[in-house]
Structures are given as C-alpha cells and as structure tokens.
Amino acid sequence: MDFKTSHKLLFGFIAFVSILVNVHATTTETLPPPRKLTEQQAEVASANYQKYCALCHGKNREGHANDHAPSLKSKSLFESGVPHAILRPMSYGRKGTAMGGYLDEVGGPMTLAETWNLTYWLFEQAGVERLALTTNPVEGDIKLGEKIYQKECSQCHGIEGEGITAPALGNQSALAHNTDEFIRHAIINGRQNTPMVAFKDKLSMQEINGITAFLRSKALGWKEERTILKALPTPEEYVINKDGEDPNFELKDNMYVLSTDLYDAMQSKKRMVLLDTRVTSVWQTAHLEGSIPFPYYADLDETVKGIPFDVQIVAYCSCPRAAADYTINKLRAKGYTRTAVLWEGIFGWMHLGLPVMRGDIEGIID
C-alpha cells in the first residue's frame, strides 16, 4: 500500500469515527438527582401543580387536557430536561403559545423558590434518573432536516413549528433554553404515553441529526422583544364604557360570544367587563383593550370585588376556552348570570385581524 492510499484510508477512518461520535452522542451516563424536597415543600409544590398546571397538563400530569399541553410525566422529558428545560418555560412562558410565565418577576403567581420546588417535585413524581447529555451542537444537514421535518413532524408541530396538536418547536424561547441534545433525545426516544413516537427505528441518525440542525437554525434571526410591565387595572376601571348600553349578545350554547360580535360591541362602546383568565404575565404581552387580568387560579372572592352583578362579563383565554370556561362556571355558581366566553380565544381573535393591546407600547396592535 502506498503512502497516498494509506493517508486516504486514515482520513476516511477518522471521518467515519467522527460521524459515529456525533451520531451516538446520547449518553447513558447518569447524574445525581437534584436536591430532595422536604415534606412541606413537596406538599406546597403538589398544591401549586393542581392550582396552576392541572387545567392544561392534566390532574395526573398526563398532558393534553387542554391546548395540547405536553405530558409532564414522560420518562424521556425528565431524564433529559431537569432542571432548566422544565424551570424556564414554567417561569417565563413560551411566547406565541398558551404557556404563560408563572414567576412573580414577570407577573406570575409563584416565587422563584416555588418554581424551583415545583420543578423538583415534577422530577420526583416522574421517578427517573437524569442523563448526562452533552451540550455540544449537533451537526446535521439542514436541508435534509427540513425535508424530513415537513414529512414527519409538521402535521402535529406545524409547517413553521408553530404547534398544531403538539408543542411549538419553532418557539424562540424553547430553542434558546433547550440544547441540541435535548431536542435530539426527544426525537430519538419520543415522549412516552403521548402521541409523540420514538423515531429511532424509523429514521436514520443522519435524518434525526438533520431535523435537530433544522430546528436549531429556526432560532437564528428571531427578534426577542422586551415587554415593559404595565400597571394593573384598579377596581374602578373594571367596567368599560360605564354609561354605555348592554350588548345583548346572542350566545352560542348559552355560553359563547363570537369575536366579531364582541369587537362590534367594543366599537359601539357597550358596557362590559372583559376578563383575561390567563396568567397575568401574558396579559402584559397582549390583551384585549379594556380587559383586566383575572387568572383562572386566583381567589375568586378577591378577584370579583368591584364587578357588579348586572354587567355583561366576557372572559377569554388562549387555549382557546378552557381557562375561560372554568372561570365563568365558577362565576355562574356565585350568581353571576350575565356571563360569556369568547369562542375563538385571544389567538383566534388575533388570527381574525382584530386588535390587541400590549404592555410595552401606548397603543393598539392591528
């Protein structure tokens, strides 16, 4: 064998080994568990889960109770995603999705310690070991990944990763907080007991690496916008158009008002109370003009103060109706009969081109 041939073989072998290292980078090494919660911390975390999370993620963490919220008991999620892949979306939310931020610093109801404890509680409930996944980037063919993504993933996750019946994968905050290996681990192993199947036996590692690289590429060039927190409305501001007429809505199923009808009533200066039943942090990001933050998990005896019984109340959320339905049913049980839910939710409202307010500007977004 001549020198030239031997060098070709050597470099070919090195390249082959390099591919194998990247392909099989998912490790089986484990990390020690995070700190153990005290019995009292676990009780508070469990209560916080039922209060803030169960409505969408399910009472037993099974997921998809509302708004396609993912399972929070999946083995592959918790062996690869604790703490930050759980803590960050819980704390700061996912912009462009129904997942709001629950940290008090962004307008949510929980302290930093409570969000950490809830993260650890979820991990303990999952009963898995943490994997020592690499933080190195996954090299892959982006064009190939896009082709495979559109064929295998877009039906559930959306053509642009916006999320349809599954979580949004093109979400900037998700891509910022999740490593390449976290993404690839989910593709390889799926999410147990959810519609997300494991692709390790269906796709080649080259294709999986390509999807991972393609998703990572969608984080480039996205602009992160900073929301300046707006002062919350006071009780004297709850009723809009105090001297206006009643809207006299014709409700669908004795519960729902259509976006176009509500918008017409707002334009006609009808007397109403508009309740944004999402976590307060997302009210800061985008809300219907004149609406008040009225989180579904809040103490109803406190939040109803300042709301008269004779005014038309319309509640909305983003899932598109779960939190609003939940809130209105509680109000009706308290004797509030002039109540309705926005049928399309705020995302449907915006999809129709109707305007919303934002916390960081003095004006309306069309």
N, C-alpha and C positions, 0 to 999 in steps of 0.2 A: 504494500500500500504506500503510495507516495505521500509527500508532506501535504500537498494541496488537498488531497482526498481526505486525509486524516483530520485536517482542520475543519473541513466541511462537516464531517461526521461529529466532531467535538462540538461545534457551534450548534448543529442541529439537535444534539442531545441536550445541551444547555437550554435551548429554546423550549424543548419538549418538557423538561423538568420545570421550567418557569411557568408553563401553561398548567401543569399539574398542580403546582403550588397555589396558583390563583384559583383554579377550579375547585380544589378541595380545601380551601382556606377555612371553611366552617370547622370549628374545633369541637372536640369532645371534652376538653378540659373544663373543669367547673371552678366557680368562685365560691368563697364562703358566703353564707346567707347574710343579708343586711341585718341591722340590729333588731333584736326581738322587742316587740311591743309589750308594755305592761298590760295587765288585765284591764285596767281602767282605760288606757289608750285604745286598746282593741275594741272596747265597748263603745267608745265615742266614735271611732272610725266606722264601725259597723252601722251605727245610727246615722252617721253622715252619708254613708253609701245609700241607705234606704231613703233618706231625705232628698238628696241631690242627684243621685245617679240611677236609681232603680227605674224611674219612669221611662227612660230610654234604653238603658243597658239591661233591664230585667231584674226582678227581685232576687234571682239566684245567679246573677252575673252572666246569664246565658246569651245576652245580646239580642239585637233586632226586635226589642219590644216596641220601639218607635224610632223613626228616622234612620233606620239601618245602622243604629249604633252598634259597634262591634262587640263581640263577646269579651268579657273581662275574666274569663276562666280558662282561656286557651293555653295549653302547655307551651306551644311554640312562642307565643307572645311573652309569657312571663319568664321563660328560660333565657330569652334574648333581650328583653326590654326593661329590666328593672335596674336602677330606678327611673332614669331620665325619660325614656320613651313613654312612661306612664305619667310621671310627675309633670312634665312640660305641658302636654295638652290639657291636663286637668287644671293646671294653674293659669295658663294663658289662652286656652281655647285653640280652635282651628278656624282662622278667618275664612269666610266663604262657606262655612258649614254650620250646622246647628249646634256644634260644640262650642259653648262659651267658656270664658275663663272664670274659674271659681276661687282664685286667690284674691284676698281683700285689696291688694295693691292695685288691681285692675278693675275693681268694682264688684268682686265676687263676695261670697259669704264666709269663706274659710281663711284662717290664718295660715302662714307658711308652715308652721308646725303641724297643723291639721291636714294640710295637703300631703306632707311627707308621711304622716302616720296612716293616712288612707292608702297611699301607695304601698307602704309596707304591709298593711292589712290585706290588700288585694293579693300581694305576692304570697303571704302566708296561706290564704284561702286556696290559692292555685296548687300549692303543695308540690312544687317542682324545685330543681336545682338550677342555679344560674350558670349559663355557659360563658366562657371567657372568649367572646367573639373579638376578632380583630377590628381595629378602627381604620385599617388601610383601605384605600379606594379599590373598588372592583373594576378591573379593566374589561371592557366589552365593546362589541360592535354596535354603536348607537343606532345605525340604520337598520341592522338586523333586529335589534331590540324593539324598535318602533313597529316593524312589520309583525313581529310575534305578539307584541302588546295589543295591537289593534285586532289581531285574530283571536287571541286567547283571553284577553283581560277587559277590553273596552266595553263589552256588553254589560258588565257589572260596575266597573270602575269609571266608565265614561271615556269618550273619544279623546278628551283633553284632560283626563284624570280628575274630572270634577266630581265623580261619585254619583252613581245612579241607585243601585241596590246594594252597594258596598262602599266602604270608606273612600274619600277623595285621596288619590295618590299624587295628584299634581299640586297639592296644597303646599304653599311655601314654608309655612312653619313646620309642617310634618317633615319635609325634606331637610330643613335646617337642623332638626333635632334628632333625626334617625340616621344612623350610619349606613353605609352601603351594605355592610354585612348583615345588619338588622333587616334591611329590605330583602336581600337575597335569601336569608334564612326563612323568611315568611313565604317566599315563592317556592323554595325547595320543599318545605315541610307543611305548608298550608296553615290553616287555623282550625284546630280540632273542634268538632261539633258545630261547625259553621259551614256555609256554602263554599268557603274558600278551600279548595282542594290542594293537595300536595302535587307539585309539578315535577318532582324529582324523577318519576318514572315515565313522564310524558314528554318532557323537553330535555334536550341535551344541556350540559353545563354551559356550552358556548351560547346557547339561546337564553338561558337564565341569566348569564353574565350580561348579555346584550340588553335584556329587559331592565336589569338593575342600572346599567350605564345610561340607558334611555331615560329612565325616571329621574336619575340624578341630573341629567342635562336639562330637565324642565325647571330646575331651580335657578338656572342662570338667567340673569336679565330681569328677574321679577323685582318689583319695587316694593319695599316694605314701608308702609305708611304708619306714621305715628298718630295715635289718637290722643287729643288733649281732653281730659275728663271734664265733662260739662256738669254744672251744678244740678242736682236732682230737683224735680218739681216739689213744691210745698203743697199742702192740702188745699189751700185756696186756689191753686192752679189746676186742680184735678179735672174740674168740669170745663170743657171748652165751649165757647160760644154761649155763655150763661143766659143771654137774652134771646137765643135762637129758638126755633120751633123743634118739636120732636121729629126724628127722621122717619118714624113709622115704617120700618123695614118689613118686607115680606121675607120671612126666614125660611130657608131650606131645612126641612126636617125639624122645624121648630127650634133650630139651633144656629144655623149658619147664615151669614151675610156674605154676599159676593163682593169682591174687591171693587168692581165698578160702581156698585151701589153705595158702598162706604165712601169711596172717593167723591161721588156726586154729593153725598151728604156733607162731607167736609168742605167741599167747594161752596155749598149752599149755606154754610155756617149754621148747621144744625147743632142742637145742644146734645152733647155726649160726653162720656168718659171712655178713653181708649187705654187699655191695659196691655202693656208689653210683658208677657208672662215668662220671658226667658231670663237667664241670669243677667244681672244688671250690666255686666261688662259688655255684652253685645248690644244692649240698648245704647250704650255710649258709641258704638261703632256705626250703627244705622237703626233708625226707628221712625215710625210714622209721626208726622208733625202733631204735637199736642199730646202724644201718648206719655204715660207715666210708667216707670219701671215697677212691676208688680210680680216678682218672681213666684213661680208656682209653689216653691218650697217655703215661702215666708209664712209667718204667723198671721193668719187671716184676721184675727181680732185687731191686730195692729194696722195692717195694710188697708182695711176698709174704712178706717177713720177718715172722715172728710168726703166720703162718697155717699150721696143721698140715695134713697130707695127709688125715687121717682124718675131718675135719669136713665137714658139708654146707655148701657155698658157694652162695649165691644172689646173682646180680648183676642190677642193674636200671639202666635209663636212662629217657629221656623221649621217644625217637623212634619207636616205643616200645622197639625191641630192638637197634638197630644197634650202638651202643657196647657194650652188654652182651654181645651175640653175639661181637663182636670180642674182648672181654676174656676171655670164657670159653673161646673157641677157643685163645687163647694159653695160658691156664692148663692146658687139657687137653693141649696139646703139651708142657707141662712136667711132666706126670704127675699133675695134679690130676684125679681121676676123679669125685669127689663134688661135681659142679658142676651148676648150673641157671641159667636166665634167667627173670626174671619176665615172663610172657607179655604182660600189658597195659601194662607200664611204669608209671612213677610217676603220670602223668596219668590213665591208666586206673584205677589204684589209687584215686586221689582221686575220680575220677568215680563209683566204686562206693560212695563214702562212707566209705572206710577212712581211718584217722588217719595224720597225718604230724607230724613234729617240725619246729620252726623255731628258727633261731639266736637270735632276739631275745626268746624267752619260755621260761620253765621249765615246759613243759607240752606237751600234745598238742592239735593242731587236729583237730576232728572234722568 
